[in-house]
Amino acid sequence: MGVQFRLQTVPDERSAAEPQAESGRVVAGVNLHSQVERIYEETRGDLHLYLLCFRLPASQAEDLTQEAFVSLYRALSKGQEIQAVRPWLFRVARNLALKARSRDSAFLAIDADLDRTIEATGSSPEAALIERQRMSRLNEAVGLLSPQQKECLHLRAAGLRYREIAEAIGISSSTVSEFLRRGLCKLRRSLNE
């Protein structure tokens, strides 16, 4: 992803004696800079991939990933209490992507770089053709899903639990479950035809 997010930290003699934060949680008494940096390292890849699912250009997805983490740092430094950091980040990223998408109508197709990606793997021409056909069928099947089904599938693929997906996009857990169930059924039907 090229761009690295680094927080400038001032050496603090307490930091060695401070308790370590649990994964995905912000713990009082632990250096804020190191916590946000750790969360960034654990979450940035999934968040970036999620933003790419909005069909944003890769550079814009990187910028929005950075912006989401800056928002996290600002919120925490102002004393805002965030119980579940990962869903909070995905919700902020989603809002940023929707705002960016409403401002800019030119987006990349999912498979815009498919040929270059397949060629880069060093496959034989036959294997590349089979892979291209498989990806084409998958893209067509994904195109049949509703926007909500796509978003729930992308978040689930990023490792979020149903409850976290519900928090991130502002719907109930049972609705997430239904979107995922229906989306997977549509994909299976489309790919098995």
Phi, psi and chi 1 to 4 in degrees:
 res  aa     phi    psi   chi1   chi2   chi3   chi4
   1 MET       -   -6.5  -76.0 -166.9  -57.7      -
   2 GLY    77.9  -64.3      -      -      -      -
   3 VAL   -79.8  132.3  177.8      -      -      -
   4 GLN  -107.6  140.7  -70.1  -66.8  -35.7      -
   5 PHE  -102.5  111.9  178.7   81.1      -      -
   6 ARG  -126.8  130.9  -73.8  -82.4  179.0 -140.1
   7 LEU   -93.7  135.0  -64.2  170.8      -      -
   8 GLN   -74.7  122.5  -63.9  -67.2  -35.5      -
   9 THR  -113.6  143.2   56.4      -      -      -
  10 VAL   -97.4  130.4  177.0      -      -      -
  11 PRO   -53.9  135.6  -22.7   30.5      -      -
  12 ASP  -132.9  120.1 -176.4   -1.9      -      -
  13 GLU   -64.5  -20.2   54.9  -89.6    2.7      -
  14 ARG   -76.9  -24.2  -64.7  177.5  -37.3 -174.5
  15 SER   -58.6  -32.5   61.5      -      -      -
  16 ALA   -69.7  -31.1      -      -      -      -
  17 ALA   -92.4   -4.8      -      -      -      -
  18 GLU   -75.9  148.9  -68.8  172.3  -15.7      -
  19 PRO   -68.9  152.2   22.9  -29.3      -      -
  20 GLN   -81.5  144.1  -70.3  -62.9  -46.9      -
  21 ALA   -77.3  145.6      -      -      -      -
  22 GLU   -72.7  156.3  -63.5  174.4   35.8      -
  23 SER   -59.2  128.3  179.0      -      -      -
  24 GLY    75.9    4.7      -      -      -      -
  25 ARG  -122.6  150.1  -68.8 -136.1  149.7  133.3
  26 VAL  -101.9  128.0  177.0      -      -      -
  27 VAL  -114.3  130.0  178.0      -      -      -
  28 ALA   -62.8  143.2      -      -      -      -
  29 GLY    89.7   -8.1      -      -      -      -
  30 VAL  -102.6  140.5  176.6      -      -      -
  31 ASN   -51.4  121.0 -177.8  -53.3      -      -
  32 LEU   -60.0  -42.4  179.6   61.2      -      -
  33 HIS   -57.7  -48.9  -66.5  -77.3      -      -
  34 SER   -68.7  -34.0   61.1      -      -      -
  35 GLN   -65.1  -47.3  -74.6 -172.0   77.7      -
  36 VAL   -65.8  -38.3  172.9      -      -      -
  37 GLU   -63.4  -41.7 -168.3  170.0  -24.1      -
  38 ARG   -65.3  -43.7  177.4 -170.8   43.6   77.6
  39 ILE   -63.1  -38.8  -66.8  166.4      -      -
  40 TYR   -60.9  -48.3  174.7   78.8      -      -
  41 GLU   -61.4  -36.9  -67.9  -60.9  -34.9      -
  42 GLU   -77.7  -27.9  -67.4  171.4   -3.0      -
  43 THR  -115.2  -19.4  -49.0      -      -      -
  44 ARG   -59.2  -39.8   72.2  172.2  175.7 -154.2
  45 GLY   -62.9  -47.4      -      -      -      -
  46 ASP   -63.9  -40.7  -69.0  -22.8      -      -
  47 LEU   -65.7  -41.8 -160.9   60.7      -      -
  48 HIS   -63.4  -45.0 -176.9 -100.7      -      -
  49 LEU   -62.3  -39.2  -73.0  172.7      -      -
  50 TYR   -61.5  -43.5  173.6   61.0      -      -
  51 LEU   -66.0  -33.6  -72.3  168.3      -      -
  52 LEU   -63.8  -27.2  -70.7  173.5      -      -
  53 CYS   -67.1  -16.2  -65.5      -      -      -
  54 PHE   -83.7    6.2  -76.6   89.8      -      -
  55 ARG    61.3   36.6  -66.6 -174.9  168.6 -178.2
  56 LEU   -85.6  150.3  -62.3  169.0      -      -
  57 PRO   -59.6  148.6  -20.0   29.8      -      -
  58 ALA   -55.4  -40.9      -      -      -      -
  59 SER   -65.1  -37.6   61.0      -      -      -
  60 GLN   -70.9  -37.1 -171.5  173.9   20.3      -
  61 ALA   -62.8  -39.3      -      -      -      -
  62 GLU   -62.1  -45.5  -76.4 -178.6   22.3      -
  63 ASP   -60.9  -43.1  -68.5  -15.6      -      -
  64 LEU   -70.0  -32.0  -64.9  179.4      -      -
  65 THR   -61.1  -47.6  -59.7      -      -      -
  66 GLN   -60.2  -44.0  -62.8  -69.9  -31.1      -
  67 GLU   -62.6  -37.0 -164.2  171.5  -30.6      -
  68 ALA   -63.7  -41.0      -      -      -      -
  69 PHE   -72.6  -33.1  -77.7   97.3      -      -
  70 VAL   -64.6  -40.8  168.9      -      -      -
  71 SER   -61.5  -40.4  -65.2      -      -      -
  72 LEU   -60.9  -48.4  173.5   65.4      -      -
  73 TYR   -61.0  -45.4 -177.5   78.6      -      -
  74 ARG   -61.3  -45.4  -75.3 -177.0 -176.8  143.4
  75 ALA   -61.0  -44.8      -      -      -      -
  76 LEU   -69.0  -37.6  -67.0  172.9      -      -
  77 SER   -69.2  -22.7   65.7      -      -      -
  78 LYS   -86.1   -0.8  -70.5  178.7 -177.5  174.6
  79 GLY    91.7    8.4      -      -      -      -
  80 GLN   -65.6  133.6 -177.4  177.5  -16.2      -
  81 GLU   -91.5  121.2 -170.6  173.5  -41.3      -
  82 ILE  -118.5  111.6  -59.7  171.9      -      -
  83 GLN   -72.1  -45.2  -65.3  -61.9  -40.4      -
  84 ALA  -122.4   98.8      -      -      -      -
  85 VAL   -66.5  -44.7  173.8      -      -      -
  86 ARG   -59.5  -52.2 -162.2  168.3  155.4   86.9
  87 PRO   -61.9  -34.6  -16.7   23.5      -      -
  88 TRP   -61.4  -45.7 -173.3   93.2      -      -
  89 LEU   -62.3  -42.7  -81.1  167.0      -      -
  90 PHE   -66.2  -35.1  -82.6   86.9      -      -
  91 ARG   -67.0  -44.5 -179.9  174.9 -147.0  125.2
  92 VAL   -61.9  -45.0  168.0      -      -      -
  93 ALA   -61.7  -41.1      -      -      -      -
  94 ARG   -61.0  -47.5  176.8 -179.0 -169.2  -97.2
  95 ASN   -61.7  -41.2  -68.1  -22.2      -      -
  96 LEU   -63.5  -41.7  -69.5  169.4      -      -
  97 ALA   -66.2  -42.6      -      -      -      -
  98 LEU   -64.2  -39.0  -68.8  173.5      -      -
  99 LYS   -65.5  -43.9 -169.9 -176.9  -63.6 -178.6
 100 ALA   -64.6  -40.1      -      -      -      -
 101 ARG   -66.7  -35.2 -144.1  167.3   71.4  178.2
 102 SER   -71.1  -27.1   70.1      -      -      -
 103 ARG   -82.2  -29.8  -76.2 -169.9  -50.3 -112.8
 104 ASP  -126.5  119.3 -174.0   13.0      -      -
 105 SER   -91.3   -6.3   60.8      -      -      -
 106 ALA   -94.4  113.2      -      -      -      -
 107 PHE  -127.7  156.0  -61.5  101.8      -      -
 108 LEU   -78.5  146.1  -62.9  175.0      -      -
 109 ALA   -73.8  155.3      -      -      -      -
 110 ILE   -58.2  -41.1  -70.3  176.3      -      -
 111 ASP  -102.1   26.1   59.1  -15.4      -      -
 112 ALA   -59.2  -37.3      -      -      -      -
 113 ASP  -107.3   19.8  -65.8  -36.4      -      -
 114 LEU   -59.5  -46.6 -178.4   59.7      -      -
 115 ASP   -59.8  -45.1  -72.3  -24.7      -      -
 116 ARG   -63.7  -38.4  -90.9 -175.7  -89.2  144.2
 117 THR   -65.1  -45.1  -57.0      -      -      -
 118 ILE   -65.5  -42.7  -68.9  170.7      -      -
 119 GLU   -64.0  -34.2  -71.4  170.1    7.5      -
 120 ALA   -68.4  -21.6      -      -      -      -
 121 THR   -76.0  -11.9   62.0      -      -      -
 122 GLY    76.5   24.6      -      -      -      -
 123 SER   -71.4  159.4  -47.5      -      -      -
 124 SER   -69.7  160.4   69.2      -      -      -
 125 PRO   -56.3  -38.7  -24.7   32.6      -      -
 126 GLU   -66.5  -45.5  -65.0   83.8   13.7      -
 127 ALA   -64.9  -37.8      -      -      -      -
 128 ALA   -64.5  -40.6      -      -      -      -
 129 LEU   -64.5  -45.1  176.7   62.7      -      -
 130 ILE   -61.4  -44.1  -68.8  169.0      -      -
 131 GLU   -63.9  -41.6 -178.0   64.3   15.4      -
 132 ARG   -61.4  -43.2 -135.5 -180.0  -94.4  110.1
 133 GLN   -66.6  -41.3  -71.4  172.5  -20.0      -
 134 ARG   -63.0  -44.9 -171.2  179.0   72.0   77.8
 135 MET   -67.3  -34.7  -70.3  -56.4  -64.6      -
 136 SER   -64.1  -45.3  178.6      -      -      -
 137 ARG   -62.2  -40.8  -84.2 -161.5  -27.6  -93.0
 138 LEU   -64.8  -43.7  179.2   61.2      -      -
 139 ASN   -61.8  -40.6  -77.9  -27.1      -      -
 140 GLU   -63.1  -42.6  -72.2  172.6   17.1      -
 141 ALA   -64.5  -42.8      -      -      -      -
 142 VAL   -64.4  -34.6  168.9      -      -      -
 143 GLY   -62.6  -22.5      -      -      -      -
 144 LEU   -81.3  -13.1  -62.2  174.1      -      -
 145 LEU   -78.1  153.8  -59.7  177.4      -      -
 146 SER   -73.1  158.8   73.2      -      -      -
 147 PRO   -56.4  -37.0  -23.9   31.7      -      -
 148 GLN   -68.1  -40.0  -62.1   87.1   -3.4      -
 149 GLN   -64.1  -43.4  -69.4  168.3  -19.8      -
 150 LYS   -60.2  -46.8  -71.9  178.3 -164.4  174.4
 151 GLU   -63.8  -43.3 -170.9  167.6   14.1      -
 152 CYS   -63.2  -41.1  -72.8      -      -      -
 153 LEU   -64.5  -41.6  -77.8  169.3      -      -
 154 HIS   -63.8  -42.7  -70.7  -54.1      -      -
 155 LEU   -67.9  -38.3  -71.3  168.6      -      -
 156 ARG   -65.3  -41.0 -174.1   69.0 -179.0  130.9
 157 ALA   -64.9  -27.0      -      -      -      -
 158 ALA   -78.5   -3.5      -      -      -      -
 159 GLY    99.4    6.4      -      -      -      -
 160 LEU   -78.9  146.3  -88.4   70.4      -      -
 161 ARG   -81.1  166.3  -64.0 -176.4 -166.7  111.9
 162 TYR   -55.2  -45.7  -74.1   30.4      -      -
 163 ARG   -61.2  -40.2  177.9 -176.2   45.4   79.0
 164 GLU   -69.3  -37.8  -66.2  172.2  -33.5      -
 165 ILE   -63.3  -44.6  -65.1  168.8      -      -
 166 ALA   -58.3  -43.9      -      -      -      -
 167 GLU   -63.5  -42.7 -104.8 -178.8   73.3      -
 168 ALA   -65.8  -37.4      -      -      -      -
 169 ILE  -111.3    2.8   61.6  176.7      -      -
 170 GLY    75.7   40.4      -      -      -      -
 171 ILE  -131.7  173.8   59.2  176.4      -      -
 172 SER   -79.9  159.1   70.6      -      -      -
 173 SER   -62.6  -36.5  -66.7      -      -      -
 174 SER   -67.3  -33.7   60.4      -      -      -
 175 THR   -68.3  -40.0  -55.6      -      -      -
 176 VAL   -58.5  -47.0  168.9      -      -      -
 177 SER   -58.0  -43.8  175.3      -      -      -
 178 GLU   -67.4  -43.2 -170.6   61.1   20.3      -
 179 PHE   -59.5  -43.6  -79.5  145.6      -      -
 180 LEU   -66.5  -43.9  -72.1  170.6      -      -
 181 ARG   -60.8  -49.1 -174.5 -171.8   66.7   73.9
 182 ARG   -65.9  -40.3  -71.9 -178.5 -177.4  178.8
 183 GLY   -62.7  -44.9      -      -      -      -
 184 LEU   -65.7  -37.8  -70.2  172.0      -      -
 185 CYS   -62.5  -43.7  -74.9      -      -      -
 186 LYS   -62.2  -42.8  -81.5 -175.5 -174.3  178.5
 187 LEU   -62.9  -45.7  -73.3  175.9      -      -
 188 ARG   -59.5  -47.1  -82.0 -170.2 -153.9  108.1
 189 ARG   -60.5  -45.6  -85.0 -165.4  -51.2  -94.6
 190 SER   -65.3  -40.2  -65.2      -      -      -
 191 LEU   -78.0  -23.4  -66.6  174.1      -      -
 192 ASN   -91.3   -2.8  -69.4  -32.9      -      -
 193 GLU   -76.6      -  -70.8  177.8  -13.0      -
